[in-house]
């Protein structure tokens, strides 16, 4: 039987927006004034207020300067913020349901791990349909001219897997390379993280070729997120176990490559196909199991968003900023 914490985590029962933040969260002033980066893997997130419950967050800055966040929930949950601090639930992308996902979700309404971005005058969300422990999964694309609840149009399956596949079609992320080509990384557990090329006109898969980016035999990894900066492509991943409330062991790691297709190496030069990955953020104090991150560009640089669990076992939104070492261009959180 699922625990109450697990039910909360996956949006199966509702949450009040007044749930407490983890104890020891930074003050609002520290959000504005924290300027010193750190190599610590135990940095606290900035203060977040309002509707703080989130799982697998991803953020895009909208055309009017506000922030639109998508997250794992029934019909893909949506939140909005004007200042990156206070967040408000604004419904779901699909308030009337998604019958096309039923072959993968069975009776589940949850749609997982969205990836939101803006291209070709539209907001794009890649999202996953599956059930726990299954490799019968699919990644779908939906687009919207406004990003508002109910305005999203299903564009179809991008990639899918079956029970005997050696990888899993969940946790998608779109990245554009320096030539403007579109690529999608994805994957969870089993043989690891994969990549396919997308058609920039349709957002769907270009061909049947597939590239392997990261593997961790006998250990868990998932949720890739890739972006480019300072001549490098950075790939952030989540290691270990998610979705166990206070018992979650998630942590965030990173590697980088000069090519979008890899190889991705960690700070010690270990290939992520060989289990490499430099830990950037892990459990500390009341910040439990941070993981499933995304990165977006804002006026003050790159911003890391992720979820973690508070002492009550409820998933919360975490935000930190990213800077880069002046000599090595390696990312540093602050």
N, C-alpha and C positions, 0 to 999 in steps of 0.2 A: 504494500500500500504506500502511496506517495505521502511524504510528510507535509505538514502545513507549510513549512519553509519552501519545499519544492513546489507546492501548488502556487504559492506567491510568486516564486521565481519565474515560473513559466506562464504567468498571467491567467491561470485557470480559475482564480477567484480574485475579486477586485481588491484594490488597495486604496486607502485614504491618502490624499496628497500631503498629509501632515505627519507622515512617519519621520522619526528623528534621524538626523544625520549621524554618522559615526562620531563617537566622542573624540574630542581633540581636533576637529576639523578647523582649518585656518579661518581667521576672521575675514570679513569682506575687505578690510583695508589691506590685508596681505595679498589678496587677489590683485589689487592695483599696484602694490609696491614690491612684490617679491621679484627681485631682479638677479639673484645669484643662482646660476645653474649648479647642479651637483651631480657627481657620479654615483651617488647613493642609489640603491635599488629600493629604498624605504621612504621615498619622498611622499608626502601627503598630497591628495588632490586639493584643488582650490574649492572654496565654498560654493555649493550649489543650493539653490532654494526653489520652492514651488513644488512641482510634481517631479520628485527626485527618483522615483522608481524607474529603472530601465534595465534592459538586458540586450546585449549585442548592439550598442549604439553606433550610429553613423551620422555625420553632420555635413550639410552643405550651407554655405552662405548664400542667401537669396539675392535676387536682383535689387531688392529694396534695402539691403543691408542687415536684415534680420537673419536668424539662424533656424534652419529646419532640420529636425532630428527624426530619424526613423529607427525603429527597434523591434525586436521579436515580440509579437503579440498577435491576438486574433486579428486577421485581416491586415497585418503590418501596422503597428502603432506609430503615431506621429506626435511630435511635440514642437513647440516654437519658443524662441527667446529673442528679445530685443537687445540683450546686453551680454549674453553668454553666461549669465549667472542665474537668472530667474527663468524657470521653464514651466510651460503650461501645456497640458494635454489638449490636442485639437482633433481627436477622433482617430480613425484609421483610414488607410488608403482605400480599403475595400469594405465599407460598412455593410454592404449587402451580400457579403460572402464571396467565395472563390470556388465555384463548383468544378472548375478545370483542374484544381489541385487535389481533389478527392482521391484519385488513384494512388497518390503518394502519401496523403495525410490520413486516409481512412476516415475516422470520425473526428480527428483533431481539427481544430480551427486555427491553432497557432501556425503562423508562417514565420520562418526563422531568418535570422542573420541578414537583414537587408543591407544593401550598399547603395547610397544615394549620391547623385552627382548631377551636373547641369551641362547639357550639350545640345546643339542644334535647336536652340530655342525651347527646349523641353527639360523637365526634371526626369531623371532616369532612376529607377530602383530595380536592382537585381535582388531577388529573394529566393529562399529555399523552401521546398515542401518535402517533408519526410516524417518519420517517427523515430523514437529513440532506439538506437542499436541496429537500425535497418540501413541497408545500402540501396534500397529501392527509393531513390531520391531524384529530385529535379530542381534545377535553377531556372526561374522564369524571369522575364523582363516585363516591366510595366513603365509607362511614361505618362506625364501630365504637363499641361501648359502652365499650371499654377502651383502645383504641390498640395492643393487643398484636399481634405478628406472627400472621397467620393468622385474625384476628378480623374482618377487613374484608369488607364486603358491597358488591358492585357495584350502583350505582344507575342506571347508564346514561350515555348521551352527553348532554352539556350543549350543546355547539356543535361543529360540524365544518366543514371546508373541503375543497375539491377542487383539482386541479392548476391550474385556471384561475381560482381565487379571487384577489382582489386583496389578501388579507390571510391570516394563518396562525393556525389555532386551536391555539396552544400557549401556555405561560407564563401560566396563570390565576392570579387573585387575587380573593378574596372580600372585600368591604368592606360594612359596614352604615352607612347614612347617619344623620343626626340624627333622622330620623323612624322609624328602625328598618327601612327598606326595604333589600333586599339587591341588590347589584350585583356584577358580575364584570368586571374588566378583564383583557385578554389581548392577545397579539399579538407578532409577531416579523418584522422586515424588511418588505419590500414597502410597502404603504400605511400601515403603522404600527400604533398601539395603538388597540384598540377597547374598547367597553363594552356589556354587555347587562344587563337587569334579571332577577333571579332570583325565584322563588317561595319565600318563607321556609319554607313548609310542606314543600316537596319538595327544595329546593336546586337545582332544575332551572330551565331558562329560562322566563321569564314570557311573552314574546311575541316577535315577529319584528323588533322595533325594534333598531337598532344605532347607537351614538354613536362618533364618532372623537375621540380624546383627544390623540394626539401623532403627529407624522410628521417624517421627516428624509430628504428626497429625496436619493437617491444615497449615503446613508450608513446605517449599521446602527444599529438600536435595538430593544430587546426587553425582556421581563421586567418589566412594571409591577408596582408594589406601592403600594397606596393605604391610608391610614388618616387619621383625623381627630384634631386636637389644637388646643386654644386657638382654636376657631372657624374653623380652616383644614382643608382636605383636602390632604395632602401626597402627591404621586406621585413615587416613586423609579423610575428606569429604568437600564438598562445600555446604554451606547453602545459601538460599535465591535465588534471581533472576539473571540469567545470560543473556547475549546476548542482552542487551539493550544499548550498547555503554556507553555514559556518565551517563546514568540512571541506570546502573547495580548495584545491591546491593549484589552481591556475596561476600562471605568471606570464609576463610579456617579455619576449626576446626579439632580437633584431640581427640581421645580416645585410650585406650590401654587395652590389655588382656594378660593373661598368656597362653591362648589357641587361636589358629588361628580361631576357630569357635566361639569365644566369651565366656562370655559377655564382651563387650567393655565399659569401664567406663571413664568418663572425670576426670579432676584433682580434682574435688569436690566429686568424687565417684558416680556421676549420670550415670545410664545405658544409653547408646546411643539408646537403644530400647525405652527409656522413654523420648527422646528428648535431652539427654545429649550431650555435646561436648564443649571442651575448645577452644575458639577463639584464633587463632594464627596470623592471618593476615586479615586486613580489609581495607576499603577505607580510605585514608588519603592523603591530598594534591592533587597532580596530579596522584596518583596511585588509579585508580577507579575500584571497583569491582574485586579484585584479587580472582582467584579461578581455579577450575579444575586442581589440582596439580598432580604431580608425584614425586617420590623420586628415586634417583639412588646412588650407592656407587662409590666414586672416591677415589683417593689417599689421599685427605685431608678430608675424611669423607663423610657423607651423604649430598646430594645436593637436594634442593627443586626446582622444576621448575613448572611454572604456567603461566597463562595469566592474564593480566589486561588491562584496557582501558586508553589511554592517553586523554588529554583534547579535542582532535579532535574526540574522540569516536572510535578510531581504536585499535584493540586488539594487544598487544605487549607481547613479551617474558619476563618473570620475573624469576630471579634466586637468591636464597639465600642459604647459608649453614646452616646446622643443627648441634648443639651440644647437650649435655645432662647434666642435673643437676647432680652433683656428688653424691648427697644424694638420690634423688628421681628417677633419670634416666628419668625425664620428658624432652621432647624436647624443645630446645630454638633456635630461629632463630638469625642469624647474617650475 
